[in-house]
Amino acid sequence: MNPDILVIGGGLHGLSAALQAARRGASILVLERHFLGRHASGSTAAGVRTLGRDPAELPLSLEAAQTWHKMTDLVGDDCGFKACGQLQVAEDEAALTSITARIDRLAKQGMHHEKLIGADELRDLVPKISPHCVGGAWVPGDGSADPHRAIRAFRDAAKRAGVDIIEQCQVTSLKRIGQSWQVKTSKGDFNAAVIINAAGAWADKIAEMVGEPVRQAIRTSMMVVTERTGDVVHPVISSFGRKLSFKQTAEGTLLIGGGAQGRLAEDRQSASVDVQALSVAVQAAVRLFPSMVGTRMVRAWAGMEAMTEDHIPVIGFSAKVEGLVHAFGFSGHGFQLVPSVGRVVAELATEGKTNQQLDAFNVKRVSEKGVASC
Ligand SMILES: Cc1cc2nc3c(=O)[nH]c(=O)nc-3n(C[C@H](O)[C@H](O)[C@H](O)COP(=O)(O)OP(=O)(O)OC[C@H]3O[C@@H](n4cnc5c(N)ncnc54)[C@H](O)[C@@H]3O)c2cc1C
């Protein structure tokens, strides 16, 4: 099996690029070391958020936001997306001032997706919020999705488009011979004209194989889910200046995350929960929603993904070798970007170019700077 394009990594970014490249007529093979969605894509909070994004990501994020509202057109399923809104709460006047300044800056750049709200509107949206909160930023069209449903939907759509997928297949070496890549794996050798590096927390290992050392850290973000509880909140909530994201699922469970970091195993292959760090996120949630006190936690986990120093991804061609497209380093907020980044990566891989402005995502910036920190 020697495809036009070989995708390394069966997370959502690999699957999205594979699907959209196949629809452009290329033959595609996705290789996944474990099973599809084993890492970040299967452990994500699946928040669909334009709110508070780095301005460099906003063009891709705003495009993705539109796609999430009609996801069925892309993959034949809505991936459990609910436009319940995302709300960044200001817990004091200083936070509200910072949020106001950000919304003003965005408006000057012609972006009006974030709306400033005061204390009264905040309480209308979230009646159970603690009385100390003074307002926030509100994006009604944001929301959240179901990550496992999204993985299934992207996988099935990719297969329908003719993409071949091999799981339990680890890429072990890459060699460019003429206009082709020779790819050695745990399940044999393949040749392909173009490689897409969507290997998440191990994208640096892939880059290393082609002599393009990339400095990245591994994020080990944690999540905790509670028992089912009464009606607490409808939007996805974050708090300015705190590592917190908080939402209630359709089943009534509460999902708390937001960037509290777990423990990375020494071999860099897995991460486990750090109860002390997780308790900080839980306390932040209880501070916002005092009615949560007494709710039992059911399960906690940690997921792994690459993080860059400036916390925005690497998207684009290798600076070192021909025929390699990178898509990694989503730094804890790549779920929302899956449809638009997949479109751009597919264009690069099939047509060798894109009209999307990608300067901010150039791989050179992570080859040249120091190791990222959380
Ligand atoms: C706890 C947590 C919460 C998050 N919450 C949000 C959120 O609310 N909103 C948001 O937008 N984003 C969120 N994110 C981030 C988002 O989930 C990720 O950015 C996104 O899933 C990354 O997808 P990916 O395909 O790049 O990586 P992954 O899903 O990690 O896929 C990479 C795959 O590559 C495979 N691989 C690696 N090396 C090889 C090899 N040599 N050969 C073959 N396969 C290989 C791995 O096994 C892995 O399956 C969160 C992440 C975590 C961990």
The ligand as an SDF file (V2000), in Angstrom:
LIG
                    3D

 53 58  0  0  0  0  0  0  0  0999 V2000
   -7.4210   17.0540   29.1410 C   0  0  0  0  0  0  0  0  0  0  0  0
   -7.4800   17.8530   27.8740 C   0  0  0  0  0  0  0  0  0  0  0  0
   -8.4980   18.7960   27.7010 C   0  0  0  0  0  0  0  0  0  0  0  0
   -8.5760   19.5330   26.5060 C   0  0  0  0  0  0  0  0  0  0  0  0
   -9.6160   20.4070   26.3360 N   0  0  0  0  0  0  0  0  0  0  0  0
   -9.7440   21.0780   25.1590 C   0  0  0  0  0  0  0  0  0  0  0  0
  -10.8570   21.9330   24.9300 C   0  0  0  0  0  0  0  0  0  0  0  0
  -11.7390   22.0590   25.7770 O   0  0  0  0  0  0  0  0  0  0  0  0
  -10.9310   22.5960   23.7460 N   0  0  0  0  0  0  0  0  0  0  0  0
   -9.9700   22.4720   22.7780 C   0  0  0  0  0  0  0  0  0  0  0  0
  -10.0800   23.1150   21.7230 O   0  0  0  0  0  0  0  0  0  0  0  0
   -8.9160   21.6290   22.9580 N   0  0  0  0  0  0  0  0  0  0  0  0
   -8.7850   20.9390   24.1170 C   0  0  0  0  0  0  0  0  0  0  0  0
   -7.7310   20.0950   24.3130 N   0  0  0  0  0  0  0  0  0  0  0  0
   -6.7370   19.9580   23.2500 C   0  0  0  0  0  0  0  0  0  0  0  0
   -7.1990   19.0340   22.1270 C   0  0  0  0  0  0  0  0  0  0  0  0
   -7.8250   17.8990   22.6490 O   0  0  0  0  0  0  0  0  0  0  0  0
   -5.9740   18.6520   21.2930 C   0  0  0  0  0  0  0  0  0  0  0  0
   -5.3780   19.8470   20.8150 O   0  0  0  0  0  0  0  0  0  0  0  0
   -6.3060   17.7700   20.0980 C   0  0  0  0  0  0  0  0  0  0  0  0
   -7.0850   16.6650   20.4720 O   0  0  0  0  0  0  0  0  0  0  0  0
   -4.9940   17.3010   19.4700 C   0  0  0  0  0  0  0  0  0  0  0  0
   -5.2780   16.3500   18.4850 O   0  0  0  0  0  0  0  0  0  0  0  0
   -4.0870   15.6620   17.6920 P   0  0  0  0  0  0  0  0  0  0  0  0
   -4.7030   14.8190   16.6640 O   0  0  0  0  0  0  0  0  0  0  0  0
   -3.1130   16.7150   17.2820 O   0  0  0  0  0  0  0  0  0  0  0  0
   -3.2950   14.8120   18.8010 O   0  0  0  0  0  0  0  0  0  0  0  0
   -3.6020   13.3640   19.4080 P   0  0  0  0  0  0  0  0  0  0  0  0
   -5.0510   13.1490   19.5860 O   0  0  0  0  0  0  0  0  0  0  0  0
   -2.7310   13.2150   20.6050 O   0  0  0  0  0  0  0  0  0  0  0  0
   -3.1230   12.3730   18.2590 O   0  0  0  0  0  0  0  0  0  0  0  0
   -1.7690   12.1250   17.9760 C   0  0  0  0  0  0  0  0  0  0  0  0
   -1.6590   10.6370   17.6960 C   0  0  0  0  0  0  0  0  0  0  0  0
   -0.3840   10.3560   17.1170 O   0  0  0  0  0  0  0  0  0  0  0  0
   -0.0550    9.0300   17.4700 C   0  0  0  0  0  0  0  0  0  0  0  0
    1.3810    8.8130   17.2450 N   0  0  0  0  0  0  0  0  0  0  0  0
    2.4100    9.4250   17.8790 C   0  0  0  0  0  0  0  0  0  0  0  0
    3.5970    8.9650   17.4140 N   0  0  0  0  0  0  0  0  0  0  0  0
    3.3060    8.0420   16.4590 C   0  0  0  0  0  0  0  0  0  0  0  0
    4.1080    7.2050   15.6210 C   0  0  0  0  0  0  0  0  0  0  0  0
    5.4500    7.2340   15.6770 N   0  0  0  0  0  0  0  0  0  0  0  0
    3.4810    6.3620   14.7570 N   0  0  0  0  0  0  0  0  0  0  0  0
    2.1180    6.3260   14.6810 C   0  0  0  0  0  0  0  0  0  0  0  0
    1.3150    7.1030   15.4640 N   0  0  0  0  0  0  0  0  0  0  0  0
    1.8950    7.9460   16.3380 C   0  0  0  0  0  0  0  0  0  0  0  0
   -0.4470    8.9760   18.9490 C   0  0  0  0  0  0  0  0  0  0  0  0
   -0.5940    7.6470   19.4090 O   0  0  0  0  0  0  0  0  0  0  0  0
   -1.7410    9.7890   18.9530 C   0  0  0  0  0  0  0  0  0  0  0  0
   -2.8960    8.9620   18.8950 O   0  0  0  0  0  0  0  0  0  0  0  0
   -7.6120   19.3420   25.4820 C   0  0  0  0  0  0  0  0  0  0  0  0
   -6.5970   18.3920   25.6510 C   0  0  0  0  0  0  0  0  0  0  0  0
   -6.5340   17.6430   26.8260 C   0  0  0  0  0  0  0  0  0  0  0  0
   -5.4480   16.6090   26.9680 C   0  0  0  0  0  0  0  0  0  0  0  0
  1  2  1  0
  2  3  1  0
  2 52  2  0
  3  4  2  0
  4  5  1  0
  4 50  1  0
  5  6  2  0
  6  7  1  0
  6 13  1  0
  7  8  2  0
  7  9  1  0
  9 10  1  0
 10 11  2  0
 10 12  1  0
 12 13  2  0
 13 14  1  0
 14 15  1  0
 14 50  1  0
 15 16  1  0
 16 17  1  0
 16 18  1  0
 18 19  1  0
 18 20  1  0
 20 21  1  0
 20 22  1  0
 22 23  1  0
 23 24  1  0
 24 25  2  0
 24 26  1  0
 24 27  1  0
 27 28  1  0
 28 29  2  0
 28 30  1  0
 28 31  1  0
 31 32  1  0
 32 33  1  0
 33 34  1  0
 33 48  1  0
 34 35  1  0
 35 36  1  0
 35 46  1  0
 36 37  1  0
 36 45  1  0
 37 38  2  0
 38 39  1  0
 39 40  1  0
 39 45  2  0
 40 41  1  0
 40 42  2  0
 42 43  1  0
 43 44  2  0
 44 45  1  0
 46 47  1  0
 46 48  1  0
 48 49  1  0
 50 51  2  0
 51 52  1  0
 52 53  1  0
M  END
$$$$
